[in-house]
Amino acid sequence: MPWLLLDVAWIVLFAIIGRQSHNEGTALAGIVGVAWPFLIGYVVGAFALRLQRAPRSLVRIIPVWLLTIVIGMAIRTIQKGRAPDMAFIIVATIALAVGFIGWRLIVAGICRRRAARADDAGAG
């Protein structure tokens, strides 16, 4: 479960950066207002796809990411009474992909490097 907190932190960071970039401030209520639809989408996707069993899995995070976007945007549409602007959809999709996939790629690279070093040490 601690690995999954990185995803949650990324969603919150996305909300903070987005609010700051639009000069909307960093009041907790505003951040929560942006983040909660995506947090709900993430939780639904993560549990439906059992991400907790393999939290670093790139194969599992892709559909979780897509569910996060679809559910998050659906909730925002209901909440706001209109569909989000296309620019917001694009930015959110890319930003959440970078966060969800990015740290997993970094961890995978570190693990591969460690394994290669261990193989080299064992062969030498």
N, CA, C and O atoms as CSV, one atom per row, in Angstrom:
chain,resi,resn,atom,element,x,y,z
A,1,MET,N,N,0.803,-1.209,0.000
A,1,MET,CA,C,0.000,0.000,0.000
A,1,MET,C,C,0.847,1.275,0.000
A,1,MET,O,O,0.412,2.268,-0.582
A,2,PRO,N,N,2.037,1.304,0.621
A,2,PRO,CA,C,2.820,2.545,0.592
A,2,PRO,C,C,3.157,3.016,-0.821
A,2,PRO,O,O,3.213,4.221,-1.069
A,3,TRP,N,N,3.382,2.084,-1.750
A,3,TRP,CA,C,3.680,2.483,-3.123
A,3,TRP,C,C,2.511,3.251,-3.726
A,3,TRP,O,O,2.712,4.208,-4.474
A,4,LEU,N,N,1.298,2.836,-3.403
A,4,LEU,CA,C,0.112,3.465,-3.975
A,4,LEU,C,C,-0.058,4.895,-3.487
A,4,LEU,O,O,-0.719,5.703,-4.138
A,5,LEU,N,N,0.538,5.206,-2.342
A,5,LEU,CA,C,0.483,6.577,-1.838
A,5,LEU,C,C,1.216,7.545,-2.764
A,5,LEU,O,O,0.909,8.737,-2.778
A,6,LEU,N,N,2.176,7.047,-3.533
A,6,LEU,CA,C,2.846,7.893,-4.528
A,6,LEU,C,C,1.850,8.366,-5.590
A,6,LEU,O,O,1.909,9.512,-6.037
A,7,ASP,N,N,0.940,7.480,-5.990
A,7,ASP,CA,C,-0.082,7.857,-6.959
A,7,ASP,C,C,-1.028,8.900,-6.365
A,7,ASP,O,O,-1.366,9.890,-7.014
A,8,VAL,N,N,-1.444,8.664,-5.135
A,8,VAL,CA,C,-2.342,9.608,-4.454
A,8,VAL,C,C,-1.657,10.965,-4.316
A,8,VAL,O,O,-2.272,12.003,-4.562
A,9,ALA,N,N,-0.395,10.956,-3.927
A,9,ALA,CA,C,0.358,12.206,-3.787
A,9,ALA,C,C,0.457,12.915,-5.137
A,9,ALA,O,O,0.378,14.142,-5.197
A,10,TRP,N,N,0.629,12.159,-6.215
A,10,TRP,CA,C,0.724,12.764,-7.541
A,10,TRP,C,C,-0.593,13.451,-7.926
A,10,TRP,O,O,-0.582,14.540,-8.499
A,11,ILE,N,N,-1.722,12.814,-7.611
A,11,ILE,CA,C,-3.024,13.421,-7.906
A,11,ILE,C,C,-3.171,14.738,-7.147
A,11,ILE,O,O,-3.637,15.731,-7.706
A,12,VAL,N,N,-2.780,14.747,-5.886
A,12,VAL,CA,C,-2.859,15.970,-5.083
A,12,VAL,C,C,-1.909,17.030,-5.637
A,12,VAL,O,O,-2.274,18.202,-5.735
A,13,LEU,N,N,-0.705,16.628,-5.997
A,13,LEU,CA,C,0.251,17.570,-6.581
A,13,LEU,C,C,-0.285,18.142,-7.895
A,13,LEU,O,O,-0.136,19.336,-8.157
A,14,PHE,N,N,-0.894,17.315,-8.703
A,14,PHE,CA,C,-1.533,17.762,-9.941
A,14,PHE,C,C,-2.560,18.852,-9.638
A,14,PHE,O,O,-2.610,19.869,-10.330
A,15,ALA,N,N,-3.371,18.643,-8.618
A,15,ALA,CA,C,-4.382,19.636,-8.245
A,15,ALA,C,C,-3.732,20.934,-7.772
A,15,ALA,O,O,-4.179,22.023,-8.133
A,16,ILE,N,N,-2.687,20.818,-6.972
A,16,ILE,CA,C,-1.988,22.013,-6.465
A,16,ILE,C,C,-1.377,22.805,-7.619
A,16,ILE,O,O,-1.556,24.020,-7.706
A,17,ILE,N,N,-0.662,22.120,-8.495
A,17,ILE,CA,C,-0.011,22.792,-9.628
A,17,ILE,C,C,-1.055,23.437,-10.537
A,17,ILE,O,O,-0.882,24.567,-10.992
A,18,GLY,N,N,-2.128,22.714,-10.793
A,18,GLY,CA,C,-3.184,23.251,-11.645
A,18,GLY,C,C,-3.807,24.509,-11.066
A,18,GLY,O,O,-4.024,25.486,-11.782
A,19,ARG,N,N,-4.093,24.488,-9.782
A,19,ARG,CA,C,-4.683,25.668,-9.145
A,19,ARG,C,C,-3.704,26.837,-9.147
A,19,ARG,O,O,-4.099,27.979,-9.381
A,20,GLN,N,N,-2.437,26.556,-8.890
A,20,GLN,CA,C,-1.444,27.629,-8.901
A,20,GLN,C,C,-1.267,28.208,-10.297
A,20,GLN,O,O,-1.107,29.419,-10.451
A,21,SER,N,N,-1.293,27.358,-11.308
A,21,SER,CA,C,-1.086,27.843,-12.676
A,21,SER,C,C,-2.239,28.720,-13.151
A,21,SER,O,O,-2.084,29.498,-14.092
A,22,HIS,N,N,-3.391,28.595,-12.503
A,22,HIS,CA,C,-4.554,29.423,-12.840
A,22,HIS,C,C,-4.806,30.499,-11.787
A,22,HIS,O,O,-5.876,31.106,-11.745
A,23,ASN,N,N,-3.805,30.725,-10.938
A,23,ASN,CA,C,-3.902,31.735,-9.877
A,23,ASN,C,C,-5.148,31.557,-9.014
A,23,ASN,O,O,-5.803,32.531,-8.642
A,24,GLU,N,N,-5.466,30.304,-8.701
A,24,GLU,CA,C,-6.638,30.003,-7.881
A,24,GLU,C,C,-6.271,29.737,-6.427
A,24,GLU,O,O,-7.142,29.433,-5.612
A,25,GLY,N,N,-5.003,29.847,-6.101
A,25,GLY,CA,C,-4.574,29.659,-4.721
A,25,GLY,C,C,-4.422,28.206,-4.336
A,25,GLY,O,O,-4.722,27.295,-5.108
A,26,THR,N,N,-3.945,28.015,-3.114
A,26,THR,CA,C,-3.693,26.659,-2.621
A,26,THR,C,C,-4.490,26.361,-1.362
A,26,THR,O,O,-4.039,25.605,-0.501
A,27,ALA,N,N,-5.649,26.939,-1.255
A,27,ALA,CA,C,-6.521,26.628,-0.120
A,27,ALA,C,C,-6.895,25.148,-0.189
A,27,ALA,O,O,-7.138,24.604,-1.267
A,28,LEU,N,N,-6.936,24.516,0.966
A,28,LEU,CA,C,-7.208,23.079,1.032
A,28,LEU,C,C,-8.516,22.718,0.341
A,28,LEU,O,O,-8.575,21.726,-0.386
A,29,ALA,N,N,-9.552,23.498,0.555
A,29,ALA,CA,C,-10.848,23.200,-0.061
A,29,ALA,C,C,-10.755,23.210,-1.587
A,29,ALA,O,O,-11.366,22.368,-2.245
A,30,GLY,N,N,-10.008,24.137,-2.151
A,30,GLY,CA,C,-9.843,24.208,-3.595
A,30,GLY,C,C,-9.065,23.025,-4.141
A,30,GLY,O,O,-9.408,22.472,-5.186
A,31,ILE,N,N,-8.019,22.642,-3.428
A,31,ILE,CA,C,-7.209,21.487,-3.852
A,31,ILE,C,C,-8.048,20.221,-3.806
A,31,ILE,O,O,-8.037,19.421,-4.741
A,32,VAL,N,N,-8.770,20.049,-2.716
A,32,VAL,CA,C,-9.637,18.871,-2.586
A,32,VAL,C,C,-10.707,18.880,-3.670
A,32,VAL,O,O,-11.056,17.832,-4.214
A,33,GLY,N,N,-11.228,20.063,-3.984
A,33,GLY,CA,C,-12.251,20.171,-5.019
A,33,GLY,C,C,-11.776,19.686,-6.376
A,33,GLY,O,O,-12.549,19.097,-7.132
A,34,VAL,N,N,-10.516,19.926,-6.690
A,34,VAL,CA,C,-9.956,19.453,-7.955
A,34,VAL,C,C,-9.567,17.983,-7.858
A,34,VAL,O,O,-9.798,17.220,-8.796
A,35,ALA,N,N,-8.983,17.579,-6.742
A,35,ALA,CA,C,-8.409,16.235,-6.620
A,35,ALA,C,C,-9.434,15.128,-6.402
A,35,ALA,O,O,-9.258,14.024,-6.917
A,36,TRP,N,N,-10.504,15.396,-5.649
A,36,TRP,CA,C,-11.359,14.277,-5.225
A,36,TRP,C,C,-11.976,13.468,-6.363
A,36,TRP,O,O,-12.070,12.248,-6.223
A,37,PRO,N,N,-12.401,14.061,-7.479
A,37,PRO,CA,C,-12.949,13.199,-8.538
A,37,PRO,C,C,-11.923,12.199,-9.072
A,37,PRO,O,O,-12.259,11.057,-9.388
A,38,PHE,N,N,-10.680,12.642,-9.167
A,38,PHE,CA,C,-9.623,11.761,-9.668
A,38,PHE,C,C,-9.211,10.741,-8.605
A,38,PHE,O,O,-8.861,9.606,-8.930
A,39,LEU,N,N,-9.253,11.141,-7.357
A,39,LEU,CA,C,-8.967,10.193,-6.272
A,39,LEU,C,C,-10.016,9.084,-6.251
A,39,LEU,O,O,-9.682,7.915,-6.058
A,40,ILE,N,N,-11.276,9.445,-6.447
A,40,ILE,CA,C,-12.339,8.429,-6.507
A,40,ILE,C,C,-12.084,7.506,-7.699
A,40,ILE,O,O,-12.154,6.285,-7.564
A,41,GLY,N,N,-11.790,8.080,-8.852
A,41,GLY,CA,C,-11.501,7.265,-10.032
A,41,GLY,C,C,-10.321,6.339,-9.813
A,41,GLY,O,O,-10.344,5.178,-10.220
A,42,TYR,N,N,-9.283,6.865,-9.163
A,42,TYR,CA,C,-8.093,6.062,-8.892
A,42,TYR,C,C,-8.421,4.904,-7.950
A,42,TYR,O,O,-8.031,3.765,-8.204
A,43,VAL,N,N,-9.128,5.192,-6.878
A,43,VAL,CA,C,-9.463,4.143,-5.900
A,43,VAL,C,C,-10.310,3.057,-6.560
A,43,VAL,O,O,-10.057,1.869,-6.363
A,44,VAL,N,N,-11.308,3.456,-7.336
A,44,VAL,CA,C,-12.144,2.469,-8.036
A,44,VAL,C,C,-11.278,1.619,-8.962
A,44,VAL,O,O,-11.365,0.391,-8.940
A,45,GLY,N,N,-10.449,2.263,-9.772
A,45,GLY,CA,C,-9.593,1.528,-10.698
A,45,GLY,C,C,-8.588,0.642,-9.993
A,45,GLY,O,O,-8.389,-0.509,-10.382
A,46,ALA,N,N,-7.952,1.171,-8.955
A,46,ALA,CA,C,-6.920,0.416,-8.235
A,46,ALA,C,C,-7.500,-0.829,-7.586
A,46,ALA,O,O,-6.894,-1.899,-7.637
A,47,PHE,N,N,-8.672,-0.693,-6.975
A,47,PHE,CA,C,-9.256,-1.867,-6.327
A,47,PHE,C,C,-9.860,-2.826,-7.345
A,47,PHE,O,O,-9.756,-4.042,-7.181
A,48,ALA,N,N,-10.486,-2.305,-8.386
A,48,ALA,CA,C,-11.070,-3.179,-9.406
A,48,ALA,C,C,-9.999,-4.016,-10.097
A,48,ALA,O,O,-10.228,-5.178,-10.433
A,49,LEU,N,N,-8.835,-3.418,-10.303
A,49,LEU,CA,C,-7.757,-4.113,-11.005
A,49,LEU,C,C,-6.708,-4.679,-10.056
A,49,LEU,O,O,-5.656,-5.153,-10.484
A,50,ARG,N,N,-7.008,-4.622,-8.771
A,50,ARG,CA,C,-6.144,-5.204,-7.731
A,50,ARG,C,C,-4.706,-4.703,-7.827
A,50,ARG,O,O,-3.752,-5.479,-7.762
A,51,LEU,N,N,-4.577,-3.399,-7.981
A,51,LEU,CA,C,-3.254,-2.790,-8.105
A,51,LEU,C,C,-2.423,-3.034,-6.852
A,51,LEU,O,O,-1.196,-3.083,-6.930
A,52,GLN,N,N,-3.068,-3.189,-5.700
A,52,GLN,CA,C,-2.332,-3.411,-4.453
A,52,GLN,C,C,-1.530,-4.715,-4.489
A,52,GLN,O,O,-0.560,-4.856,-3.745
A,53,ARG,N,N,-1.914,-5.660,-5.333
A,53,ARG,CA,C,-1.165,-6.919,-5.448
A,53,ARG,C,C,0.157,-6.741,-6.187
A,53,ARG,O,O,1.116,-7.474,-5.945
A,54,ALA,N,N,0.200,-5.772,-7.083
A,54,ALA,CA,C,1.426,-5.493,-7.849
A,54,ALA,C,C,1.483,-3.981,-8.093
A,54,ALA,O,O,1.300,-3.528,-9.223
A,55,PRO,N,N,1.734,-3.207,-7.044
A,55,PRO,CA,C,1.642,-1.746,-7.162
A,55,PRO,C,C,2.627,-1.117,-8.128
A,55,PRO,O,O,2.386,-0.010,-8.610
A,56,ARG,N,N,3.729,-1.791,-8.423
A,56,ARG,CA,C,4.720,-1.232,-9.347
A,56,ARG,C,C,4.503,-1.689,-10.783
A,56,ARG,O,O,5.303,-1.369,-11.662
A,57,SER,N,N,3.429,-2.433,-11.027
A,57,SER,CA,C,3.168,-3.016,-12.342
A,57,SER,C,C,2.755,-1.965,-13.369
A,57,SER,O,O,1.781,-1.235,-13.182
A,58,LEU,N,N,3.511,-1.911,-14.441
A,58,LEU,CA,C,3.148,-1.030,-15.557
A,58,LEU,C,C,1.915,-1.564,-16.281
A,58,LEU,O,O,1.104,-0.789,-16.788
A,59,VAL,N,N,1.774,-2.876,-16.328
A,59,VAL,CA,C,0.628,-3.484,-16.998
A,59,VAL,C,C,-0.674,-3.126,-16.281
A,59,VAL,O,O,-1.690,-2.879,-16.931
A,60,ARG,N,N,-0.652,-3.097,-14.964
A,60,ARG,CA,C,-1.871,-2.786,-14.207
A,60,ARG,C,C,-2.155,-1.294,-14.119
A,60,ARG,O,O,-3.317,-0.895,-14.036
A,61,ILE,N,N,-1.119,-0.463,-14.136
A,61,ILE,CA,C,-1.362,0.967,-13.937
A,61,ILE,C,C,-2.015,1.611,-15.155
A,61,ILE,O,O,-2.732,2.600,-15.007
A,62,ILE,N,N,-1.791,1.084,-16.338
A,62,ILE,CA,C,-2.374,1.704,-17.541
A,62,ILE,C,C,-3.909,1.726,-17.469
A,62,ILE,O,O,-4.501,2.792,-17.641
A,63,PRO,N,N,-4.569,0.592,-17.222
A,63,PRO,CA,C,-6.035,0.680,-17.117
A,63,PRO,C,C,-6.497,1.463,-15.880
A,63,PRO,O,O,-7.557,2.088,-15.910
A,64,VAL,N,N,-5.714,1.436,-14.798
A,64,VAL,CA,C,-6.068,2.242,-13.620
A,64,VAL,C,C,-6.007,3.727,-13.984
A,64,VAL,O,O,-6.890,4.500,-13.614
A,65,TRP,N,N,-4.969,4.113,-14.706
A,65,TRP,CA,C,-4.833,5.504,-15.163
A,65,TRP,C,C,-6.036,5.908,-16.022
A,65,TRP,O,O,-6.611,6.980,-15.831
A,66,LEU,N,N,-6.407,5.048,-16.961
A,66,LEU,CA,C,-7.542,5.362,-17.832
A,66,LEU,C,C,-8.841,5.472,-17.041
A,66,LEU,O,O,-9.644,6.371,-17.291
A,67,LEU,N,N,-9.052,4.572,-16.096
A,67,LEU,CA,C,-10.247,4.654,-15.240
A,67,LEU,C,C,-10.221,5.914,-14.382
A,67,LEU,O,O,-11.259,6.537,-14.155
A,68,THR,N,N,-9.040,6.288,-13.909
A,68,THR,CA,C,-8.910,7.512,-13.122
A,68,THR,C,C,-9.381,8.707,-13.942
A,68,THR,O,O,-10.122,9.553,-13.441
A,69,ILE,N,N,-8.958,8.779,-15.190
A,69,ILE,CA,C,-9.344,9.885,-16.069
A,69,ILE,C,C,-10.836,9.840,-16.381
A,69,ILE,O,O,-11.526,10.848,-16.235
A,70,VAL,N,N,-11.336,8.698,-16.805
A,70,VAL,CA,C,-12.738,8.592,-17.215
A,70,VAL,C,C,-13.674,8.882,-16.051
A,70,VAL,O,O,-14.606,9.675,-16.181
A,71,ILE,N,N,-13.428,8.242,-14.918
A,71,ILE,CA,C,-14.294,8.445,-13.753
A,71,ILE,C,C,-14.138,9.869,-13.224
A,71,ILE,O,O,-15.129,10.523,-12.898
A,72,GLY,N,N,-12.906,10.348,-13.139
A,72,GLY,CA,C,-12.668,11.709,-12.663
A,72,GLY,C,C,-13.369,12.741,-13.527
A,72,GLY,O,O,-13.989,13.666,-13.002
A,73,MET,N,N,-13.282,12.599,-14.834
A,73,MET,CA,C,-13.929,13.551,-15.740
A,73,MET,C,C,-15.451,13.434,-15.667
A,73,MET,O,O,-16.160,14.435,-15.755
A,74,ALA,N,N,-15.948,12.204,-15.505
A,74,ALA,CA,C,-17.407,12.023,-15.371
A,74,ALA,C,C,-17.917,12.709,-14.103
A,74,ALA,O,O,-18.950,13.377,-14.128
A,75,ILE,N,N,-17.200,12.543,-13.011
A,75,ILE,CA,C,-17.606,13.192,-11.758
A,75,ILE,C,C,-17.546,14.708,-11.915
A,75,ILE,O,O,-18.462,15.408,-11.483
A,76,ARG,N,N,-16.486,15.219,-12.524
A,76,ARG,CA,C,-16.367,16.677,-12.736
A,76,ARG,C,C,-17.503,17.193,-13.617
A,76,ARG,O,O,-18.016,18.289,-13.390
A,77,THR,N,N,-17.894,16.413,-14.615
A,77,THR,CA,C,-18.996,16.812,-15.491
A,77,THR,C,C,-20.288,16.938,-14.691
A,77,THR,O,O,-21.030,17.908,-14.842
A,78,ILE,N,N,-20.547,15.962,-13.851
A,78,ILE,CA,C,-21.747,16.000,-13.003
A,78,ILE,C,C,-21.648,17.163,-12.013
A,78,ILE,O,O,-22.608,17.908,-11.820
A,79,GLN,N,N,-20.485,17.307,-11.394
A,79,GLN,CA,C,-20.259,18.345,-10.387
A,79,GLN,C,C,-20.436,19.750,-10.978
A,79,GLN,O,O,-21.070,20.608,-10.363
A,80,LYS,N,N,-19.885,19.979,-12.149
A,80,LYS,CA,C,-19.897,21.315,-12.765
A,80,LYS,C,C,-21.115,21.552,-13.659
A,80,LYS,O,O,-21.416,22.692,-14.011
A,81,GLY,N,N,-21.812,20.476,-14.024
A,81,GLY,CA,C,-22.965,20.623,-14.897
A,81,GLY,C,C,-22.602,20.796,-16.363
A,81,GLY,O,O,-23.455,21.137,-17.183
A,82,ARG,N,N,-21.339,20.562,-16.693
A,82,ARG,CA,C,-20.866,20.642,-18.077
A,82,ARG,C,C,-19.582,19.835,-18.192
A,82,ARG,O,O,-18.886,19.598,-17.205
A,83,ALA,N,N,-19.286,19.425,-19.400
A,83,ALA,CA,C,-18.060,18.658,-19.631
A,83,ALA,C,C,-16.841,19.563,-19.449
A,83,ALA,O,O,-16.899,20.752,-19.760
A,84,PRO,N,N,-15.749,19.006,-18.951
A,84,PRO,CA,C,-14.518,19.799,-18.827
A,84,PRO,C,C,-14.019,20.236,-20.195
A,84,PRO,O,O,-14.277,19.573,-21.200
A,85,ASP,N,N,-13.309,21.348,-20.230
A,85,ASP,CA,C,-12.691,21.814,-21.469
A,85,ASP,C,C,-11.718,20.758,-21.976
A,85,ASP,O,O,-11.097,20.040,-21.193
A,86,MET,N,N,-11.597,20.674,-23.290
A,86,MET,CA,C,-10.687,19.695,-23.899
A,86,MET,C,C,-9.254,19.903,-23.417
A,86,MET,O,O,-8.524,18.933,-23.215
A,87,ALA,N,N,-8.848,21.147,-23.234
A,87,ALA,CA,C,-7.485,21.413,-22.757
A,87,ALA,C,C,-7.266,20.782,-21.386
A,87,ALA,O,O,-6.203,20.217,-21.128
A,88,PHE,N,N,-8.256,20.872,-20.506
A,88,PHE,CA,C,-8.130,20.270,-19.178
A,88,PHE,C,C,-8.037,18.748,-19.288
A,88,PHE,O,O,-7.235,18.117,-18.599
A,89,ILE,N,N,-8.852,18.171,-20.149
A,89,ILE,CA,C,-8.822,16.713,-20.328
A,89,ILE,C,C,-7.438,16.271,-20.802
A,89,ILE,O,O,-6.887,15.294,-20.295
A,90,ILE,N,N,-6.887,16.983,-21.763
A,90,ILE,CA,C,-5.571,16.631,-22.302
A,90,ILE,C,C,-4.487,16.786,-21.243
A,90,ILE,O,O,-3.660,15.893,-21.058
A,91,VAL,N,N,-4.492,17.917,-20.551
A,91,VAL,CA,C,-3.475,18.164,-19.523
A,91,VAL,C,C,-3.580,17.131,-18.404
A,91,VAL,O,O,-2.565,16.583,-17.972
A,92,ALA,N,N,-4.780,16.864,-17.939
A,92,ALA,CA,C,-4.959,15.887,-16.860
A,92,ALA,C,C,-4.513,14.497,-17.303
A,92,ALA,O,O,-3.857,13.786,-16.542
A,93,THR,N,N,-4.856,14.109,-18.510
A,93,THR,CA,C,-4.485,12.791,-19.021
A,93,THR,C,C,-2.967,12.643,-19.091
A,93,THR,O,O,-2.416,11.626,-18.669
A,94,ILE,N,N,-2.302,13.651,-19.619
A,94,ILE,CA,C,-0.843,13.589,-19.737
A,94,ILE,C,C,-0.179,13.676,-18.364
A,94,ILE,O,O,0.727,12.900,-18.061
A,95,ALA,N,N,-0.624,14.609,-17.543
A,95,ALA,CA,C,-0.003,14.787,-16.226
A,95,ALA,C,C,-0.139,13.543,-15.363
A,95,ALA,O,O,0.818,13.142,-14.701
A,96,LEU,N,N,-1.317,12.928,-15.363
A,96,LEU,CA,C,-1.486,11.730,-14.543
A,96,LEU,C,C,-0.710,10.552,-15.122
A,96,LEU,O,O,-0.216,9.713,-14.369
A,97,ALA,N,N,-0.596,10.476,-16.436
A,97,ALA,CA,C,0.227,9.420,-17.042
A,97,ALA,C,C,1.677,9.578,-16.630
A,97,ALA,O,O,2.332,8.603,-16.260
A,98,VAL,N,N,2.180,10.800,-16.691
A,98,VAL,CA,C,3.578,11.055,-16.311
A,98,VAL,C,C,3.821,10.611,-14.877
A,98,VAL,O,O,4.819,9.949,-14.589
A,99,GLY,N,N,2.919,10.970,-13.981
A,99,GLY,CA,C,3.100,10.604,-12.578
A,99,GLY,C,C,2.947,9.122,-12.318
A,99,GLY,O,O,3.799,8.513,-11.671
A,100,PHE,N,N,1.879,8.539,-12.811
A,100,PHE,CA,C,1.607,7.122,-12.541
A,100,PHE,C,C,2.650,6.215,-13.185
A,100,PHE,O,O,3.120,5.263,-12.561
A,101,ILE,N,N,3.007,6.507,-14.418
A,101,ILE,CA,C,3.951,5.656,-15.143
A,101,ILE,C,C,5.390,6.027,-14.819
A,101,ILE,O,O,6.258,5.157,-14.752
A,102,GLY,N,N,5.643,7.305,-14.619
A,102,GLY,CA,C,7.002,7.793,-14.397
A,102,GLY,C,C,7.723,7.160,-13.236
A,102,GLY,O,O,8.838,6.665,-13.399
A,103,TRP,N,N,7.109,7.164,-12.055
A,103,TRP,CA,C,7.823,6.613,-10.910
A,103,TRP,C,C,8.006,5.103,-11.055
A,103,TRP,O,O,8.980,4.544,-10.552
A,104,ARG,N,N,7.085,4.454,-11.730
A,104,ARG,CA,C,7.221,3.012,-11.943
A,104,ARG,C,C,8.395,2.706,-12.874
A,104,ARG,O,O,9.130,1.742,-12.658
A,105,LEU,N,N,8.565,3.528,-13.904
A,105,LEU,CA,C,9.715,3.344,-14.799
A,105,LEU,C,C,11.031,3.579,-14.068
A,105,LEU,O,O,12.000,2.851,-14.287
A,106,ILE,N,N,11.074,4.574,-13.217
A,106,ILE,CA,C,12.285,4.853,-12.434
A,106,ILE,C,C,12.606,3.673,-11.518
A,106,ILE,O,O,13.750,3.223,-11.460
A,107,VAL,N,N,11.603,3.178,-10.807
A,107,VAL,CA,C,11.823,2.046,-9.899
A,107,VAL,C,C,12.252,0.809,-10.692
A,107,VAL,O,O,13.153,0.087,-10.264
A,108,ALA,N,N,11.622,0.559,-11.833
A,108,ALA,CA,C,12.000,-0.598,-12.655
A,108,ALA,C,C,13.454,-0.485,-13.109
A,108,ALA,O,O,14.186,-1.474,-13.107
A,109,GLY,N,N,13.871,0.718,-13.495
A,109,GLY,CA,C,15.260,0.930,-13.907
A,109,GLY,C,C,16.237,0.682,-12.772
A,109,GLY,O,O,17.281,0.062,-12.970
A,110,ILE,N,N,15.902,1.162,-11.586
A,110,ILE,CA,C,16.760,0.942,-10.407
A,110,ILE,C,C,16.849,-0.548,-10.102
A,110,ILE,O,O,17.932,-1.058,-9.818
A,111,CYS,N,N,15.725,-1.245,-10.158
A,111,CYS,CA,C,15.729,-2.686,-9.875
A,111,CYS,C,C,16.556,-3.452,-10.910
A,111,CYS,O,O,17.291,-4.376,-10.565
A,112,ARG,N,N,16.430,-3.062,-12.177
A,112,ARG,CA,C,17.229,-3.718,-13.224
A,112,ARG,C,C,18.716,-3.476,-13.005
A,112,ARG,O,O,19.531,-4.385,-13.159
A,113,ARG,N,N,19.062,-2.243,-12.645
A,113,ARG,CA,C,20.461,-1.907,-12.408
A,113,ARG,C,C,21.009,-2.715,-11.235
A,113,ARG,O,O,22.124,-3.232,-11.302
A,114,ARG,N,N,20.241,-2.823,-10.178
A,114,ARG,CA,C,20.684,-3.602,-9.012
A,114,ARG,C,C,20.849,-5.070,-9.368
A,114,ARG,O,O,21.810,-5.718,-8.954
A,115,ALA,N,N,19.900,-5.588,-10.141
A,115,ALA,CA,C,19.984,-6.995,-10.543
A,115,ALA,C,C,21.214,-7.234,-11.413
A,115,ALA,O,O,21.893,-8.250,-11.274
A,116,ALA,N,N,21.497,-6.289,-12.314
A,116,ALA,CA,C,22.673,-6.423,-13.182
A,116,ALA,C,C,23.953,-6.389,-12.354
A,116,ALA,O,O,24.881,-7.154,-12.615
A,117,ARG,N,N,24.007,-5.511,-11.365
A,117,ARG,CA,C,25.185,-5.444,-10.490
A,117,ARG,C,C,25.348,-6.731,-9.700
A,117,ARG,O,O,26.463,-7.221,-9.520
A,118,ALA,N,N,24.235,-7.275,-9.231
A,118,ALA,CA,C,24.299,-8.522,-8.463
A,118,ALA,C,C,24.779,-9.668,-9.358
A,118,ALA,O,O,25.565,-10.513,-8.930
A,119,ASP,N,N,24.294,-9.686,-10.614
A,119,ASP,CA,C,24.747,-10.703,-11.569
A,119,ASP,C,C,26.232,-10.564,-11.854
A,119,ASP,O,O,26.955,-11.558,-11.913
A,120,ASP,N,N,26.688,-9.328,-12.032
A,120,ASP,CA,C,28.106,-9.081,-12.285
A,120,ASP,C,C,28.959,-9.485,-11.082
A,120,ASP,O,O,30.036,-10.055,-11.256
A,121,ALA,N,N,28.501,-9.203,-9.894
A,121,ALA,CA,C,29.247,-9.557,-8.676
A,121,ALA,C,C,29.304,-11.079,-8.513
A,121,ALA,O,O,30.320,-11.626,-8.084
A,122,GLY,N,N,28.208,-11.753,-8.858
A,122,GLY,CA,C,28.173,-13.205,-8.734
A,122,GLY,C,C,29.024,-13.904,-9.781
A,122,GLY,O,O,29.539,-14.997,-9.545
A,123,ALA,N,N,29.169,-13.269,-10.939
A,123,ALA,CA,C,29.935,-13.879,-12.030
A,123,ALA,C,C,31.430,-13.636,-11.867
A,123,ALA,O,O,32.255,-14.340,-12.448
A,124,GLY,N,N,31.767,-12.619,-11.058
A,124,GLY,CA,C,33.180,-12.217,-10.954
A,124,GLY,C,C,33.875,-12.922,-9.900
A,124,GLY,O,O,35.067,-12.695,-9.687
